[in-house]
């Protein structure tokens, strides 16, 4: 199985290099690119379509929130996890509403951080325990998309079900006997049709509304 490809976007070179070294020592994870600013990070995200993006929030110029919004606007379906020093509820809420799939704090112990990154790599939710209450308030499910599920093809609906189960693209590809690239296409189309900004948002909605469909 191929390693999970990771893009690091952070304007602190020392932290970025240290994080890259930490990640690359973990089996199954590989940093494929780094960016020191949001604009470069956006360009790399569009070009590489990595499995996972770790995104700093407070950057000079194009900050993390602007970068995330631009990524989703460009159709980047990679899982995006904020990695920042900010515990402010407004920052957490804004990132998730813009389409983040996780939110981690830089003061975490290295082993805990790596564990969360590994969780995110396989499609699981990556959120610092201290932010659980904020997350619950942000991800209140909206049933307004229920009628839109009819717009999905059978394959897109199947992909959505697997995402809700926490499966990463590689796992979905294996289960559906299709290429990972095809899975990415299905994910992008599904998110666009249902007007969701992230896999996490789609998963929460599906779990809370599947009995109505």
Secondary structure, 3 states (H helix, E strand, C coil): CCCEEEEEECCCHHHHHHHHHHHHCCCCEEEEEEECCHHHHHHHHHHHCCCEEEECCCCCCCCHHHHHHHHHHCCCCCEEEEEECCCCHHHHHHHHHCCCCEEEECCCCHHHHHHHHHHHHCCCCEECHHHHHHHHHHCCCCHHHHHHHHHCCHHHHHHHHHHHCCCCHHHHHHHHCCCHHHHHHHHHHHHHHHCCCCHHHHHHHHHHHHHHC
